[in-house]
Amino acid sequence: MAGIEVSKQYAADLPLVECLPLQLNQILVNLFSNASEALHSQPENMTPQIRLETQVLAGNRVCIRIGDNGPGIAPEWRDRIFEPFFTTKPIGQGTGLGLSASYEIVQQHGGSLALASSEGQGTVFTATLPQTQPREVHRYKQFPLPLSQPLDRPA
């Protein structure tokens, strides 16, 4: 398989977002890892692609989208994809914890994690986060993460 083509589209006006950076990093690692693994089954004549987009939303919210042009997620799996220990991978190749952990982390940050997938067309995960955190997150030490800074370069 050829290398994966990664495209990035960052919102120019993306504000600082209060978050627990290590937890947000875990979400991104899980989503990129799943996208990369999905692309291993691409036909030889297709260029495997991952897209990263950020966007400012109304209501002081931002979203991060990570999508791929892989085989997509079967309809019968979509309702269970965020369940702990649910995996589409063969036995011994996945724990089924990555997406469920990501879902919980996003919810703890007062946000949501959504899935859009079409078989044969790919999958997009959208994490929507508030710019400021709910009170229960404030009990942890936190640092604003400048999401306006490209995620592939240190801040």
Backbone as CSV, one residue per row, in Angstrom:
resi,resn,N_x,N_y,N_z,CA_x,CA_y,CA_z,C_x,C_y,C_z
1,MET,0.844,-1.177,0.000,0.000,0.000,0.000,0.887,1.238,0.000
2,ALA,0.510,2.215,-0.780,1.222,3.487,-0.805,0.981,4.219,0.503
3,GLY,1.721,5.304,0.716,1.540,6.088,1.931,0.157,6.708,1.998
4,ILE,-0.213,7.098,3.187,-1.507,7.738,3.403,-1.362,9.229,3.158
5,GLU,-2.267,9.767,2.365,-2.310,11.200,2.096,-3.123,11.855,3.209
6,VAL,-2.528,12.829,3.893,-3.215,13.520,4.980,-3.464,14.956,4.567
7,SER,-4.729,15.382,4.627,-5.054,16.775,4.333,-5.540,17.436,5.611
8,LYS,-5.190,18.712,5.767,-5.534,19.460,6.973,-6.200,20.764,6.563
9,GLN,-7.287,21.076,7.236,-7.967,22.340,7.008,-8.330,22.914,8.378
10,TYR,-7.526,23.894,8.816,-7.733,24.490,10.126,-8.540,25.772,9.976
11,ALA,-9.495,25.976,10.857,-10.256,27.220,10.866,-9.308,28.358,11.230
12,ALA,-9.370,29.430,10.465,-8.469,30.563,10.693,-8.752,31.262,12.021
13,ASP,-9.988,31.243,12.462,-10.391,31.971,13.666,-10.604,31.060,14.873
14,LEU,-9.953,29.915,14.880,-10.146,28.956,15.972,-9.600,29.521,17.279
15,PRO,-10.436,29.585,18.316,-9.992,30.154,19.592,-9.275,29.115,20.449
16,LEU,-8.705,29.601,21.559,-8.180,28.679,22.557,-9.349,27.905,23.143
17,VAL,-9.105,26.646,23.450,-10.144,25.784,24.001,-9.627,25.207,25.312
18,GLU,-10.385,25.397,26.390,-10.011,24.787,27.658,-10.205,23.289,27.549
19,CYS,-9.181,22.548,27.901,-9.294,21.097,27.848,-8.189,20.479,28.679
20,LEU,-8.293,19.201,28.870,-7.208,18.443,29.464,-6.410,17.903,28.282
21,PRO,-5.283,18.527,27.962,-4.566,18.221,26.720,-4.217,16.749,26.517
22,LEU,-3.810,16.060,27.566,-3.461,14.646,27.406,-4.688,13.825,27.023
23,GLN,-5.844,14.195,27.554,-7.059,13.477,27.193,-7.471,13.784,25.764
24,LEU,-7.366,15.044,25.358,-7.689,15.396,23.971,-6.723,14.682,23.025
25,ASN,-5.474,14.603,23.416,-4.497,13.881,22.612,-4.897,12.409,22.465
26,GLN,-5.412,11.798,23.526,-5.836,10.397,23.468,-6.962,10.211,22.447
27,ILE,-7.884,11.153,22.415,-8.971,11.097,21.429,-8.395,11.131,20.020
28,LEU,-7.495,12.073,19.777,-6.916,12.219,18.437,-6.124,10.982,18.041
29,VAL,-5.343,10.439,18.968,-4.572,9.221,18.678,-5.523,8.080,18.313
30,ASN,-6.592,7.911,19.097,-7.553,6.833,18.822,-8.197,7.002,17.445
31,LEU,-8.629,8.209,17.125,-9.319,8.434,15.853,-8.374,8.294,14.667
32,PHE,-7.163,8.833,14.780,-6.190,8.681,13.694,-5.779,7.218,13.527
33,SER,-5.590,6.521,14.624,-5.206,5.118,14.566,-6.284,4.287,13.871
34,ASN,-7.546,4.508,14.251,-8.640,3.767,13.619,-8.743,4.088,12.138
35,ALA,-8.584,5.354,11.786,-8.645,5.736,10.373,-7.517,5.058,9.591
36,SER,-6.331,5.077,10.153,-5.190,4.454,9.493,-5.407,2.957,9.296
37,GLU,-5.905,2.293,10.331,-6.150,0.847,10.233,-7.232,0.533,9.203
38,ALA,-8.240,1.388,9.117,-9.313,1.167,8.142,-8.787,1.253,6.712
39,LEU,-7.752,2.033,6.513,-7.221,2.246,5.160,-6.364,1.087,4.658
40,HIS,-6.021,0.153,5.521,-5.219,-0.998,5.088,-5.973,-1.907,4.129
41,SER,-7.289,-1.773,4.090,-8.072,-2.623,3.187,-8.462,-1.892,1.899
42,GLN,-7.794,-0.769,1.617,-8.078,-0.008,0.404,-7.658,-0.795,-0.844
43,PRO,-8.442,-0.701,-1.911,-8.005,-1.295,-3.179,-6.731,-0.602,-3.664
44,GLU,-5.926,-1.314,-4.411,-4.647,-0.785,-4.889,-4.803,0.487,-5.727
45,ASN,-5.926,0.638,-6.416,-6.089,1.799,-7.308,-6.613,3.040,-6.579
46,MET,-6.816,2.978,-5.259,-7.280,4.139,-4.497,-6.173,4.664,-3.604
47,THR,-6.056,5.980,-3.533,-5.088,6.603,-2.636,-5.725,6.712,-1.254
48,PRO,-5.136,6.076,-0.239,-5.699,6.189,1.105,-5.559,7.619,1.627
49,GLN,-6.645,8.146,2.185,-6.661,9.537,2.630,-7.271,9.668,4.015
50,ILE,-6.669,10.560,4.805,-7.228,10.977,6.092,-7.352,12.489,6.029
51,ARG,-8.505,12.992,6.486,-8.751,14.427,6.503,-8.908,14.890,7.954
52,LEU,-8.277,16.000,8.270,-8.422,16.643,9.569,-8.955,18.038,9.322
53,GLU,-10.057,18.374,9.968,-10.647,19.711,9.826,-11.013,20.236,11.203
54,THR,-10.862,21.537,11.380,-11.369,22.185,12.585,-12.324,23.278,12.146
55,GLN,-13.291,23.581,13.012,-14.313,24.563,12.663,-14.828,25.219,13.936
56,VAL,-15.118,26.521,13.842,-15.755,27.241,14.931,-17.261,27.144,14.723
57,LEU,-17.975,26.785,15.787,-19.429,26.656,15.719,-20.086,27.726,16.580
58,ALA,-21.366,27.930,16.356,-22.138,28.853,17.190,-22.159,28.349,18.623
59,GLY,-22.417,29.241,19.550,-22.535,28.847,20.948,-21.207,28.571,21.611
60,ASN,-20.138,29.245,21.164,-18.807,29.069,21.756,-18.359,27.615,21.758
61,ARG,-18.551,26.956,20.630,-18.151,25.561,20.475,-17.222,25.448,19.264
62,VAL,-16.414,24.421,19.293,-15.536,24.113,18.166,-15.705,22.633,17.825
63,CYS,-15.342,22.278,16.607,-15.368,20.852,16.280,-14.084,20.462,15.570
64,ILE,-13.749,19.210,15.783,-12.598,18.576,15.133,-13.169,17.384,14.383
65,ARG,-12.904,17.323,13.080,-13.366,16.192,12.270,-12.159,15.421,11.766
66,ILE,-12.226,14.112,11.915,-11.207,13.229,11.358,-11.944,12.214,10.499
67,GLY,-11.615,12.217,9.212,-12.304,11.331,8.289,-11.325,10.565,7.421
68,ASP,-11.813,9.476,6.845,-10.993,8.669,5.945,-11.839,8.236,4.760
69,ASN,-11.185,7.747,3.746,-11.893,7.222,2.569,-11.811,5.696,2.529
70,GLY,-11.828,5.097,3.708,-11.768,3.642,3.830,-13.088,2.979,3.501
71,PRO,-13.241,1.737,3.926,-14.424,0.954,3.562,-15.698,1.366,4.297
72,GLY,-15.595,2.219,5.301,-16.767,2.611,6.070,-17.077,1.582,7.148
73,ILE,-18.054,1.907,7.962,-18.460,1.032,9.060,-19.817,0.450,8.715
74,ALA,-19.927,-0.849,8.821,-21.176,-1.545,8.482,-22.331,-0.993,9.314
75,PRO,-23.509,-0.845,8.715,-24.665,-0.297,9.437,-24.983,-1.034,10.737
76,GLU,-24.822,-2.338,10.752,-25.155,-3.101,11.961,-24.183,-2.851,13.111
77,TRP,-23.049,-2.244,12.852,-22.068,-1.936,13.893,-22.187,-0.510,14.410
78,ARG,-22.814,0.376,13.674,-22.798,1.811,13.997,-23.419,2.140,15.341
79,ASP,-24.481,1.458,15.721,-25.133,1.741,17.005,-24.308,1.266,18.195
80,ARG,-23.356,0.393,17.945,-22.565,-0.185,19.043,-21.131,0.333,19.076
81,ILE,-20.760,1.163,18.129,-19.348,1.517,17.922,-18.702,2.175,19.147
82,PHE,-19.483,2.859,20.001,-18.924,3.516,21.183,-19.064,2.675,22.452
83,GLU,-19.563,1.457,22.337,-19.703,0.580,23.502,-18.331,0.052,23.937
84,PRO,-18.091,0.005,25.259,-16.837,-0.597,25.733,-16.720,-2.055,25.277
85,PHE,-15.544,-2.420,24.853,-15.176,-3.775,24.432,-15.779,-4.204,23.096
86,PHE,-16.517,-3.318,22.430,-17.010,-3.663,21.094,-15.904,-3.373,20.090
87,THR,-15.566,-4.343,19.278,-14.540,-4.155,18.262,-14.964,-4.850,16.977
88,THR,-14.541,-4.272,15.877,-14.785,-4.879,14.565,-13.560,-5.665,14.111
89,LYS,-12.518,-5.633,14.923,-11.258,-6.286,14.566,-11.280,-7.757,14.982
90,PRO,-10.443,-8.561,14.341,-10.344,-9.973,14.739,-9.858,-10.114,16.181
91,ILE,-10.156,-11.243,16.788,-9.736,-11.522,18.164,-8.227,-11.340,18.272
92,GLY,-7.821,-10.625,19.314,-6.406,-10.385,19.558,-5.857,-9.143,18.887
93,GLN,-6.655,-8.467,18.059,-6.150,-7.290,17.357,-6.762,-5.980,17.845
94,GLY,-7.730,-6.043,18.723,-8.329,-4.817,19.234,-9.025,-5.081,20.554
95,THR,-9.008,-4.074,21.424,-9.636,-4.236,22.735,-11.060,-3.707,22.757
96,GLY,-11.391,-2.843,21.814,-12.713,-2.236,21.828,-12.831,-1.124,22.858
97,LEU,-11.706,-0.558,23.250,-11.740,0.496,24.265,-11.434,1.886,23.709
98,GLY,-10.816,1.993,22.562,-10.406,3.289,22.029,-11.557,4.247,21.794
99,LEU,-12.572,3.814,21.072,-13.700,4.699,20.772,-14.572,4.939,21.996
100,SER,-14.733,3.925,22.844,-15.545,4.148,24.045,-14.840,5.123,24.985
101,ALA,-13.534,5.015,25.124,-12.777,5.962,25.955,-12.853,7.363,25.361
102,SER,-12.718,7.472,24.039,-12.808,8.777,23.380,-14.176,9.409,23.611
103,TYR,-15.212,8.607,23.500,-16.579,9.088,23.712,-16.737,9.634,25.129
104,GLU,-16.235,8.905,26.110,-16.334,9.330,27.511,-15.547,10.612,27.756
105,ILE,-14.350,10.709,27.198,-13.525,11.900,27.387,-14.221,13.129,26.813
106,VAL,-14.757,13.004,25.612,-15.445,14.139,24.989,-16.649,14.540,25.839
107,GLN,-17.411,13.573,26.330,-18.564,13.896,27.175,-18.136,14.562,28.478
108,GLN,-17.035,14.106,29.071,-16.532,14.735,30.300,-16.117,16.180,30.062
109,HIS,-15.757,16.496,28.834,-15.407,17.869,28.466,-16.639,18.675,28.059
110,GLY,-17.825,18.104,28.218,-19.051,18.820,27.887,-19.378,18.809,26.409
111,GLY,-18.795,17.876,25.670,-18.992,17.830,24.225,-19.678,16.570,23.762
112,SER,-19.556,16.323,22.474,-20.164,15.130,21.877,-19.218,14.557,20.824
113,LEU,-19.356,13.273,20.587,-18.583,12.587,19.554,-19.582,11.858,18.668
114,ALA,-19.568,12.189,17.382,-20.538,11.629,16.445,-19.825,10.911,15.310
115,LEU,-20.558,9.990,14.706,-20.056,9.166,13.613,-20.930,9.361,12.383
116,ALA,-20.288,9.499,11.240,-20.990,9.463,9.951,-20.192,8.510,9.076
117,SER,-20.867,7.511,8.520,-20.157,6.516,7.725,-21.049,5.978,6.624
118,SER,-20.433,5.730,5.489,-21.115,5.087,4.363,-20.219,3.967,3.874
119,GLU,-20.785,2.777,3.768,-19.977,1.658,3.291,-19.403,1.977,1.917
120,GLY,-18.114,1.735,1.780,-17.421,2.000,0.528,-17.033,3.450,0.322
121,GLN,-17.449,4.348,1.213,-17.169,5.778,1.063,-16.288,6.343,2.168
122,GLY,-16.214,5.669,3.295,-15.383,6.153,4.391,-16.177,6.517,5.618
123,THR,-15.450,7.047,6.598,-16.010,7.369,7.904,-15.484,8.716,8.363
124,VAL,-16.340,9.469,9.050,-15.945,10.742,9.652,-16.402,10.736,11.108
125,PHE,-15.480,11.015,12.016,-15.816,11.226,13.418,-15.722,12.715,13.691
126,THR,-16.722,13.266,14.365,-16.752,14.682,14.692,-16.826,14.849,16.199
127,ALA,-15.782,15.446,16.763,-15.764,15.782,18.185,-16.125,17.256,18.305
128,THR,-17.190,17.543,19.028,-17.622,18.920,19.265,-17.363,19.234,20.722
129,LEU,-16.669,20.349,20.962,-16.261,20.715,22.316,-16.621,22.165,22.617
130,PRO,-16.983,22.456,23.871,-17.182,23.851,24.257,-15.821,24.526,24.439
131,GLN,-15.789,25.850,24.289,-14.526,26.562,24.494,-14.120,26.569,25.961
132,THR,-15.104,26.554,26.855,-14.817,26.490,28.283,-15.430,25.216,28.834
133,GLN,-14.873,24.755,29.930,-15.255,23.454,30.465,-16.305,23.546,31.560
134,PRO,-17.104,22.484,31.688,-18.063,22.431,32.790,-17.335,22.405,34.132
135,ARG,-18.024,22.783,35.144,-17.446,22.906,36.483,-16.707,21.643,36.930
136,GLU,-17.235,20.459,36.666,-16.597,19.231,37.163,-15.222,18.986,36.552
137,VAL,-14.951,19.526,35.374,-13.629,19.360,34.763,-12.627,20.289,35.430
138,HIS,-13.087,21.401,36.007,-12.189,22.382,36.611,-11.465,21.862,37.847
139,ARG,-11.880,20.741,38.389,-11.181,20.223,39.564,-9.822,19.639,39.191
140,TYR,-9.605,19.387,37.903,-8.314,18.900,37.421,-7.479,20.078,36.942
141,LYS,-6.172,19.932,37.024,-5.303,20.960,36.477,-5.476,20.953,34.962
142,GLN,-5.678,22.106,34.382,-5.898,22.168,32.943,-5.106,23.314,32.336
143,PHE,-4.846,23.194,31.090,-4.149,24.204,30.339,-4.920,24.434,29.049
144,PRO,-5.143,25.694,28.666,-5.796,25.916,27.372,-4.907,25.375,26.253
145,LEU,-5.492,24.652,25.353,-4.773,24.117,24.206,-5.081,24.994,23.009
146,PRO,-4.080,25.607,22.419,-4.349,26.471,21.270,-4.647,25.641,20.030
147,LEU,-5.917,25.338,19.818,-6.280,24.552,18.657,-6.069,25.302,17.355
148,SER,-5.811,26.607,17.457,-5.506,27.345,16.247,-4.089,27.031,15.772
149,GLN,-3.292,26.456,16.657,-1.951,26.002,16.303,-2.092,24.658,15.593
150,PRO,-1.479,24.477,14.428,-1.581,23.180,13.763,-1.193,22.046,14.699
151,LEU,-1.964,20.990,14.680,-1.760,19.876,15.594,-0.519,19.060,15.277
152,ASP,0.080,19.289,14.097,1.256,18.510,13.740,2.555,19.251,14.090
153,ARG,2.437,20.398,14.768,3.620,21.140,15.207,3.459,21.496,16.675
154,PRO,4.555,21.492,17.420,4.449,21.890,18.841,3.979,23.328,18.963
155,ALA,3.250,23.596,20.046,2.749,24.966,20.299,3.886,25.857,20.726
